[in-house]
Structure formats: C-alpha cells, structure tokens
C-alpha cells in the first residue's frame, strides 16, 4: 500500500481459526479489517459502511458465498470480491467471477498469496475510482488561469502559496468578490502532493441548502423527491485530492455541522444512507464575509471556523494593487487586441469595486464594441470613464486609494453601484454581472450603502 493509504477489508469465513489469523496479518500490514462468520453478519456490516475489498468463502452454512456476492454488489457495486474455494468447487468459483468477482483462490493457500490478491483487487478498485474522478473533475475543475501581479501585496500572496501549498492543512482564503480566490485555491492545489488528484469546486452561494448537502455528500436513490439514482458527492469525487468550497460563509448551519464531522475524522454518509465511509480530502475555503462577525450573529459555527482557518490568506482588492492594472490589461488583451492610451488611462485610474473580475468584464465588453481590434474610450462603460481620477503618483495627502480619500472612495463605489442599477433598470442579476460580483454580494452592497429603490427609480 502507499504511505497513508488504508484499505477497508471485509473477511467472511465460517472457519474461526483461519479468519482470526488472516485478520491479525492484515491488521499488522495496516489494513482496516472487519470480520463476519456468515453471510448474515456480513450484510449487517455492509449496511453500516463501505468496503474496498471483500474476501468471501464460497461454502458457508446458511447463505452461500455466491448468494452473498450478489447481495454485496447490490449493496456496494464498487467493492471488489475475492472468492475462497475448495478444489471441488472451482466451476462455481468461475461462475462467481462471471457475476463480477475479482478473482478466486483455491484452498490450501498461504496468507501471503491472499495478501497479494487483496492488494491487486484494491489496485483495480483504485484505478476505477480514479477514472471516475477524472471524468468528474474534467467537468468541475477550474480553468488553468494564471495569477498576474508584481505588486508587493501580490508578491506576498505568491510567497504564502509557496510555503502553504506543499502542506496538507486547511486554508481559508479571504477577500472581496472578484479578487481571484479561486485562482489561489488552484495554485495551492498544484503546489501540493495532491496535485495529480482532483481539485473539485463547489460554490456554497449558488445552491439552496438541500441541493448543497446533496452536492457535497451525495445521496442514495429515493432519498428525496427527484433522487432517481444514487449519486456520489463531491467529497467522494475529491477523495485523495482537494475540495474548494467557495463562499463558505453562505453555507447553512445544518450543512456546516456535517462538514465539521468530515474534517474531524474523515467520516461521512450520503443522504438517505446509514453507511459510513471515509474520505481523505484537503479542504480549501474562501469567503468575502467577515466570519468573526458571522460567528457573533450565530450564522457560522465557531468550531468550524477554527477547523478551516489553520492558515488564512487575505487577498488585496485591485484598488490596493493598482500597479498591477497595466499587467492585467496586457494579459487579458493579448495577443491580437490594442487599447488606445486614453482608454488605458481610464482603466488605470478607476477604483474597481468589482476587482479583477470587473476588469475582465469591461475588457470583454470593449472587445465586442471595438472597431479594428482597438479598444477606445467610447467602448468603455460611461461610469468608468467618469470614474475617480488619480493614481499612485498623484495620491492625495489623505492617503486614500487612487488619489481618493477613504471616505470619498466609499462614495465613489456607492455611486458606481447606483449608476449600474439604474442602467440595468433595477435588474439585480444583470447589474451583478456588470459589476463583476454575484447577486448576493450585490444585495450586501445595496444594504451596506443603504441604496433605496426610489434612488434607483429616480433616473428611470
């Protein structure tokens, strides 16, 4: 077995002496072993947990090994089975293989032979699981984007990634919407020993509580309305790799409790199942909320906060790394697009409340409107062209960002949000997209700046 890898093994045999000796040997080799003296005991164990490999004696009183094999695959289709048979029952063992058994051993055999077969069976199960993970991760993985920046703030982020990536600790990534939290998670995963395993992403703000729980932990067929088939959760898909929970501050308390249990001992159950299974997943979490404030208001569990916050990253907003804006513009416009100096100047002096995501959206808009492959001032949003003037060189003595004192910066951001809401005629979904934030973040901005509907309607 690989270092740190644990195989869940089920031994089913009515020969107490053989079963005890085999269990002792596999325990010494680091296996998790459960024993059953007959098919009834084995089924009781299968109801409570999943197994990687099962060793089944073909002839047992009551339920035969062949009957047990069929019930085993009905209960746990991924479990690999090895059949133990006497010389006179080889034909039946071959029949068992046609029913899906991995292989059989003819008595007498040594425990070393059995261990080789168990390891081979586990290797096949692992390969099959990795293939499923690969298919799932191709659908769910983040695109391979680069992090761009040479500002002191971003150099510090890169330094922390280099240090924290190779560890296996949970990390909390904090920052405003659009600052690139998902790219930091991707960089941490690539720098870890789990880089060859899946990185699976879930946005906690995008799903209601019942769907989020099902997405994370999976469900069994018939466990709720619409559950027409069993489905593995993202923890199973990410087993051996990394799970990135974006917007974890939006996670409902009931789901937080289940997440805490997985982080504590690796144990979880699908919805509608009583079977325990273990997963080995590194958790990376991100939020734009103040979790300490959420804890004070009873919306986030304090014990979960300490679990996910072994180490934290604070990503700087774009207005605090303005020297990176020219690099970002050039990166997102390459290789076939140009931008006139006046338009570039407007981009460089804007305060960017939606951060890098908003900058990308503005550039994409400019590409749609531009003629001859050149983005001009007329191709930029009106509120951006009329945005705050000033840069690091012309910063006011008050020390605000982009030459705007801190109080005025909030006023500029508020005015920008109001202008976009008016332009989109109060449509929150379109306004959020234009700002480069999700809808919940927009609602919080509206609440933060006390923007009333009358103010939005004033210019409509």
Secondary structure per residue as TSV (DSSP state, phi and psi in degrees):
chain	resnum	aa	ss	phi	psi
A	1	X	-	360.0	152.9
A	2	X	-	-71.7	159.2
A	3	X	T	-60.7	129.7
A	4	X	T	83.0	-0.7
A	5	X	-	-93.6	130.4
A	6	X	-	-119.5	129.3
A	7	X	-	-101.2	128.4
A	8	X	E	-87.8	114.6
A	9	X	E	-118.0	133.4
A	10	X	E	-111.3	121.9
A	11	X	E	-106.3	119.5
A	12	X	E	-123.3	110.8
A	13	X	-	-160.5	138.0
A	14	X	S	-83.1	-3.9
A	15	X	-	-85.7	100.6
A	16	X	H	-60.3	-39.8
A	17	X	H	-65.9	-48.0
A	18	X	H	-62.6	-43.9
A	19	X	H	-62.7	-40.8
A	20	X	H	-66.8	-44.2
A	21	X	H	-63.0	-44.6
A	22	X	H	-63.8	-42.0
A	23	X	H	-62.7	-41.4
A	24	X	H	-61.8	-43.7
A	25	X	H	-63.3	-46.7
A	26	X	H	-67.8	-34.1
A	27	X	H	-60.2	-44.5
A	28	X	H	-61.9	-33.0
A	29	X	T	-83.6	2.6
A	30	X	T	95.3	10.2
A	31	X	-	-80.5	151.6
A	32	X	E	-90.7	115.8
A	33	X	E	-117.9	133.7
A	34	X	E	-120.6	141.3
A	35	X	E	-113.7	147.5
A	36	X	E	-143.1	138.0
A	37	X	S	-89.5	-11.1
A	38	X	S	-160.2	175.8
A	39	X	H	-63.9	-36.2
A	40	X	H	-62.7	-45.5
A	41	X	H	-63.8	-38.8
A	42	X	H	-63.2	-43.1
A	43	X	H	-64.8	-35.2
A	44	X	H	-62.9	-39.7
A	45	X	H	-68.0	-39.1
A	46	X	H	-65.8	-24.4
A	47	X	H	-71.7	-23.5
A	48	X	H	-100.6	-20.4
A	49	X	B	-158.8	165.7
A	50	X	-	-95.7	150.4
A	51	X	-	-125.3	148.4
A	52	X	S	-80.2	-44.7
A	53	X	E	-137.5	140.7
A	54	X	E	-123.9	133.9
A	55	X	E	-106.1	117.7
A	56	X	E	-120.0	125.4
A	57	X	E	-74.2	136.8
A	58	X	S	-72.9	-39.8
A	59	X	-	-108.1	111.2
A	60	X	-	-138.7	151.9
A	61	X	S	-65.2	146.1
A	62	X	S	82.8	-110.0
A	63	X	S	-84.3	128.1
A	64	X	-	-76.1	165.0
A	65	X	H	-62.4	-32.5
A	66	X	H	-66.4	-44.7
A	67	X	H	-63.1	-41.7
A	68	X	H	-64.2	-37.6
A	69	X	H	-59.6	-43.8
A	70	X	H	-63.0	-43.3
A	71	X	H	-69.1	-34.2
A	72	X	H	-61.3	-48.2
A	73	X	H	-71.0	-26.3
A	74	X	H	-69.8	-37.0
A	75	X	H	-82.5	-34.6
A	76	X	-	-146.6	81.6
A	77	X	T	-59.6	-22.8
A	78	X	T	-86.0	-10.0
A	79	X	-	-74.1	129.9
A	80	X	E	-87.5	136.9
A	81	X	E	-117.2	138.2
A	82	X	E	-116.3	128.3
A	83	X	E	-97.7	133.8
A	84	X	E	-104.0	126.2
A	85	X	E	-139.4	152.7
A	86	X	-	-83.2	171.5
A	87	X	G	-60.6	-33.3
A	88	X	G	-82.4	1.3
A	89	X	G	-124.4	26.0
A	90	X	H	-63.3	-39.1
A	91	X	H	-60.0	-39.7
A	92	X	H	-66.7	-35.6
A	93	X	H	-65.0	-39.3
A	94	X	H	-63.9	-38.5
A	95	X	H	-61.2	-38.3
A	96	X	H	-63.1	-37.7
A	97	X	H	-66.0	-34.8
A	98	X	H	-64.8	-25.9
A	99	X	T	-86.5	2.5
A	100	X	T	114.2	4.5
A	101	X	-	-66.5	148.9
A	102	X	-	-72.0	-46.3
A	103	X	E	-168.0	178.1
A	104	X	E	-137.6	156.7
A	105	X	E	-123.4	134.8
A	106	X	E	-96.5	127.9
A	107	X	S	-70.8	145.6
A	108	X	S	-84.0	154.3
A	109	X	-	-146.0	161.9
A	110	X	-	-88.9	158.2
A	111	X	H	-65.3	-28.4
A	112	X	H	-64.5	-40.3
A	113	X	H	-62.8	-42.8
A	114	X	H	-62.1	-40.9
A	115	X	H	-63.9	-39.1
A	116	X	H	-61.2	-43.7
A	117	X	H	-65.9	-40.8
A	118	X	H	-62.2	-42.2
A	119	X	H	-66.6	-39.5
A	120	X	H	-63.5	-41.1
A	121	X	H	-63.5	-41.6
A	122	X	H	-65.9	-39.0
A	123	X	H	-59.8	-39.3
A	124	X	H	-67.6	-41.2
A	125	X	H	-61.4	-42.1
A	126	X	H	-64.2	-42.6
A	127	X	H	-62.8	-42.8
A	128	X	H	-62.6	-40.2
A	129	X	H	-66.5	-41.7
A	130	X	H	-64.1	-35.4
A	131	X	H	-64.6	-41.3
A	132	X	H	-64.9	-41.2
A	133	X	H	-62.1	-40.8
A	134	X	H	-62.7	-43.9
A	135	X	H	-61.1	-41.7
A	136	X	H	-69.6	-39.7
A	137	X	H	-71.4	-27.6
A	138	X	H	-62.7	-29.7
A	139	X	H	-84.4	-27.7
A	140	X	H	-109.9	-16.1
A	141	X	S	-67.2	154.1
A	142	X	-	-70.4	147.2
A	143	X	-	-63.4	155.1
A	144	X	-	-83.4	80.5
A	145	X	-	-98.5	161.4
A	146	X	-	-101.1	153.8
A	147	X	-	-92.4	130.5
A	148	X	-	-115.2	133.3
A	149	X	-	159.3	144.1
A	150	X	-	-132.1	11.3
A	151	X	S	-73.2	159.1
A	152	X	H	-55.3	-38.9
A	153	X	H	-62.7	-41.7
A	154	X	H	-76.0	-32.1
A	155	X	H	-62.7	-35.4
A	156	X	H	-67.3	-39.8
A	157	X	H	-60.4	-45.8
A	158	X	H	-62.4	-38.3
A	159	X	H	-63.2	-43.1
A	160	X	H	-66.5	-36.6
A	161	X	H	-62.5	-43.4
A	162	X	H	-60.9	-37.0
A	163	X	H	-78.3	-44.7
A	164	X	H	-87.2	-24.7
A	165	X	H	-55.3	-49.7
A	166	X	T	-69.5	-9.4
A	167	X	S	-81.2	175.4
A	168	X	-	-113.5	18.0
A	169	X	-	-82.7	151.8
A	170	X	-	-69.5	141.6
A	171	X	E	-132.3	137.0
A	172	X	E	-104.0	124.7
A	173	X	E	-108.0	116.6
A	174	X	E	-114.3	150.2
A	175	X	-	159.7	165.1
A	176	X	-	-66.0	162.6
A	177	X	T	-60.1	138.1
A	178	X	T	86.5	6.8
A	179	X	S	-87.8	-6.0
A	180	X	-	97.5	31.1
A	181	X	H	-61.6	-37.2
A	182	X	H	-67.4	-29.7
A	183	X	H	-72.5	-34.0
A	184	X	H	-65.0	-41.6
A	185	X	H	-60.3	-42.7
A	186	X	H	-62.8	-42.5
A	187	X	H	-65.7	-39.3
A	188	X	H	-63.4	-42.0
A	189	X	H	-64.0	-44.6
A	190	X	H	-65.7	-27.0
A	191	X	T	-87.3	1.0
A	192	X	S	-100.2	164.8
A	193	X	T	-65.6	-10.9
A	194	X	T	-91.3	9.3
A	195	X	T	-58.4	-29.0
A	196	X	T	-82.6	-6.2
A	197	X	S	-99.6	173.8
A	198	X	-	-68.7	145.4
A	199	X	E	-109.3	115.6
A	200	X	E	-114.0	138.3
A	201	X	E	-119.8	136.4
A	202	X	E	-137.2	136.7
A	203	X	E	-100.6	110.1
A	204	X	T	-67.7	-21.3
A	205	X	T	-82.8	-14.1
A	206	X	S	-91.0	-9.2
A	207	X	S	-127.9	141.3
A	208	X	-	-67.5	167.0
A	209	X	H	-54.6	-48.1
A	210	X	H	-65.5	-40.7
A	211	X	H	-71.1	-35.9
A	212	X	H	-64.2	-42.9
A	213	X	H	-62.0	-43.9
A	214	X	H	-64.8	-39.8
A	215	X	H	-64.0	-40.8
A	216	X	H	-76.0	-44.3
A	217	X	H	-109.9	-7.4
A	218	X	E	79.6	175.6
A	219	X	E	-152.0	159.8
A	220	X	-	-95.0	158.0
A	221	X	T	-58.1	131.7
A	222	X	T	79.3	5.5
A	223	X	S	-71.5	-20.8
A	224	X	S	-159.0	168.1
A	225	X	T	-59.7	126.7
A	226	X	T	97.1	-9.8
A	227	X	-	-84.0	78.2
A	228	X	-	-81.4	-11.3
A	229	X	S	-152.5	155.6
A	230	X	-	-67.5	146.9
A	231	X	E	-142.0	128.3
A	232	X	E	-71.5	147.0
A	233	X	-	-85.6	173.8
A	234	X	H	-67.5	-26.8
A	235	X	H	-63.8	-38.2
A	236	X	H	-69.0	-42.3
A	237	X	H	-61.3	-37.5
A	238	X	T	-87.9	2.2
A	239	X	T	-53.3	126.1
A	240	X	T	90.1	-13.6
A	241	X	S	-117.6	-138.5
A	242	X	E	-128.4	137.9
A	243	X	E	-113.5	124.8
A	244	X	E	-106.5	112.5
A	245	X	E	-100.1	99.5
A	246	X	E	-79.0	147.7
A	247	X	T	55.4	47.1
A	248	X	G	-65.5	-21.1
A	249	X	G	-64.3	-16.2
A	250	X	G	-91.0	-3.1
A	251	X	-	-70.3	128.9
A	252	X	-	-62.4	153.5
A	253	X	H	-60.3	-38.7
A	254	X	H	-63.1	-38.8
A	255	X	H	-73.0	-33.9
A	256	X	H	-57.8	-39.5
A	257	X	H	-63.6	-41.4
A	258	X	H	-69.3	-36.9
A	259	X	H	-63.3	-41.7
A	260	X	H	-59.0	-41.0
A	261	X	H	-64.8	-41.4
A	262	X	H	-61.6	-41.6
A	263	X	H	-68.4	-29.1
A	264	X	H	-75.3	-45.7
A	265	X	H	-136.0	6.5
A	266	X	S	76.6	6.5
A	267	X	E	-93.1	142.7
A	268	X	E	-155.8	164.2
A	269	X	-	-134.9	143.4
A	270	X	-	-68.6	155.8
A	271	X	B	-61.6	132.1
A	272	X	T	84.0	6.7
A	273	X	-	-121.4	148.8
A	274	X	-	-104.9	4.1
A	275	X	-	-80.5	130.1
A	276	X	B	-83.9	139.9
A	277	X	E	-141.0	153.6
A	278	X	E	-108.6	142.5
A	279	X	-	-129.4	154.4
A	280	X	-	-121.7	95.1
A	281	X	-	-131.0	136.1
A	282	X	E	-89.3	131.4
A	283	X	E	-102.2	128.2
A	284	X	E	-115.8	131.7
A	285	X	E	-125.9	150.6
A	286	X	E	-135.9	150.2
A	287	X	E	-157.9	149.5
A	288	X	S	-107.2	9.0
A	289	X	S	-94.7	158.8
A	290	X	-	-85.9	100.0
A	291	X	H	-67.7	-29.6
A	292	X	H	-61.5	-40.6
A	293	X	H	-67.3	-39.2
A	294	X	H	-63.7	-37.2
A	295	X	H	-64.2	-42.8
A	296	X	H	-62.2	-31.0
A	297	X	T	-93.0	6.6
A	298	X	T	74.3	19.5
A	299	X	S	-100.7	-6.7
A	300	X	S	-143.6	136.9
A	301	X	-	-73.1	132.0
A	302	X	H	-67.3	-39.2
A	303	X	H	-66.1	-34.8
A	304	X	H	-69.3	-38.0
A	305	X	H	-56.9	-44.2
A	306	X	H	-70.5	-27.5
A	307	X	H	-68.5	-42.7
A	308	X	H	-88.5	-10.8
A	309	X	-	-110.3	43.2
A	310	X	S	-60.4	-37.0
A	311	X	E	-147.1	144.1
A	312	X	E	-126.6	147.6
A	313	X	E	-112.8	135.8
A	314	X	E	-113.3	107.8
A	315	X	-	-83.2	132.3
A	316	X	-	-75.8	142.2
A	317	X	-	-68.4	160.9
A	318	X	G	-62.8	-31.2
A	319	X	G	-67.3	-15.3
A	320	X	G	-101.1	4.9
A	321	X	-	-138.3	49.7
A	322	X	G	-64.2	-22.4
A	323	X	G	-69.6	-13.0
A	324	X	G	-85.3	-13.2
A	325	X	H	-59.8	-46.3
A	326	X	H	-58.9	-38.2
A	327	X	H	-63.7	-41.4
A	328	X	H	-67.2	-41.6
A	329	X	H	-59.0	-49.2
A	330	X	H	-63.2	-38.5
A	331	X	H	-65.0	-46.7
A	332	X	H	-79.7	-13.7
A	333	X	H	-95.5	-16.7
A	334	X	T	-65.5	152.3
A	335	X	T	-103.5	-9.6
A	336	X	T	-104.4	1.4
A	337	X	-	-110.0	149.7
A	338	X	E	-122.9	162.7
A	339	X	E	-138.8	131.3
A	340	X	-	-70.4	152.7
A	341	X	H	-56.0	-39.0
A	342	X	H	-65.4	-40.1
A	343	X	H	-67.8	-41.2
A	344	X	H	-60.6	-42.9
A	345	X	H	-60.6	-40.9
A	346	X	H	-63.1	-40.2
A	347	X	H	-66.0	-37.8
A	348	X	H	-74.8	-22.9
A	349	X	H	-99.1	-3.6
A	350	X	-	-74.9	153.0
A	351	X	-	-85.8	-15.5
A	352	X	-	52.7	67.0
A	353	X	T	-63.5	-24.6
A	354	X	T	-92.1	4.2
A	355	X	H	61.6	-151.3
A	356	X	H	-61.4	-36.5
A	357	X	H	-59.7	-40.8
A	358	X	H	-67.0	-39.9
A	359	X	H	-59.5	-43.8
A	360	X	H	-60.7	-44.7
A	361	X	H	-61.7	-40.9
A	362	X	H	-65.0	-41.7
A	363	X	H	-66.2	-39.6
A	364	X	H	-64.1	-39.8
A	365	X	H	-61.7	-43.0
A	366	X	H	-61.2	-38.5
A	367	X	H	-63.6	-37.7
A	368	X	H	-65.9	-40.3
A	369	X	H	-88.1	-17.8
A	370	X	-	-72.0	151.3
A	371	X	B	-106.3	145.9
A	372	X	T	58.7	28.2
A	373	X	T	70.0	18.1
A	374	X	E	-125.6	125.6
A	375	X	E	-87.0	127.4
A	376	X	-	-117.4	171.8
A	377	X	G	-55.5	-39.0
A	378	X	G	-65.4	-16.1
A	379	X	G	-89.7	-2.3
A	380	X	S	-97.0	154.7
A	381	X	-	-61.0	145.5
A	382	X	H	-61.1	-39.3
A	383	X	H	-68.3	-24.9
A	384	X	H	-76.0	-42.3
A	385	X	H	-63.5	-33.3
A	386	X	T	-92.6	13.7
A	387	X	S	-70.5	-179.6
A	388	X	-	-63.7	138.1
A	389	X	-	-95.4	148.8
A	390	X	-	123.9	153.4
A	391	X	-	-145.8	-167.8
A	392	X	G	-59.1	-35.2
A	393	X	G	-71.4	-29.5
A	394	X	G	-110.5	29.4
A	395	X	-	-66.0	141.7
A	396	X	-	-72.2	158.3
A	397	X	T	-61.1	-20.8
A	398	X	T	-68.9	-15.1
A	399	X	-	83.5	15.9
A	400	X	-	-73.7	172.8
A	401	X	G	-82.1	144.6
A	402	X	G	55.9	30.7
A	403	X	G	77.1	8.7
A	404	X	-	-112.1	126.2
A	405	X	-	-55.0	152.8
A	406	X	H	-52.3	-45.6
A	407	X	H	-61.8	-42.3
A	408	X	H	-68.3	-30.5
A	409	X	H	-62.2	-41.9
A	410	X	H	-63.3	-37.6
A	411	X	H	-65.2	-39.3
A	412	X	H	-64.7	-44.1
A	413	X	H	-63.3	-40.4
A	414	X	H	-63.0	-44.4
A	415	X	H	-62.4	-37.7
A	416	X	H	-65.0	-43.8
A	417	X	H	-62.7	-44.4
A	418	X	H	-61.7	-44.5
A	419	X	H	-60.4	-43.2
A	420	X	H	-67.3	-40.6
A	421	X	H	-62.0	-39.9
A	422	X	H	-66.3	-43.6
A	423	X	H	-62.9	-35.3
A	424	X	T	-90.9	12.9
A	425	X	T	54.5	40.7
A	426	X	T	79.6	1.3
A	427	X	-	-74.8	109.9
A	428	X	H	-67.2	-37.5
A	429	X	H	-64.6	-47.0
A	430	X	H	-67.8	-37.8
A	431	X	H	-64.7	-40.5
A	432	X	H	-62.3	-43.0
A	433	X	H	-63.2	-40.6
A	434	X	H	-65.9	-33.4
A	435	X	H	-81.6	-14.8
A	436	X	T	78.8	28.5
A	437	X	S	-128.5	166.8
A	438	X	-	-84.5	169.8
A	439	X	H	-65.4	-37.1
A	440	X	H	-64.5	-38.2
A	441	X	H	-64.2	-37.8
A	442	X	H	-63.3	-42.8
A	443	X	H	-60.3	-37.7
A	444	X	H	-69.7	-34.9
A	445	X	H	-64.7	-42.1
A	446	X	H	-60.7	-42.3
A	447	X	H	-68.1	-43.1
A	448	X	H	-60.3	-43.0
A	449	X	T	-93.4	5.4
A	450	X	T	52.0	50.9
A	451	X	-	-88.5	114.6
A	452	X	-	-91.3	160.7
A	453	X	H	-63.1	-34.7
A	454	X	H	-60.2	-39.3
A	455	X	H	-65.1	-38.0
A	456	X	H	-68.4	-40.8
A	457	X	H	-74.3	-12.8
A	458	X	T	-59.6	-33.7
A	459	X	T	-104.5	13.7
A	460	X	-	-100.7	360.0
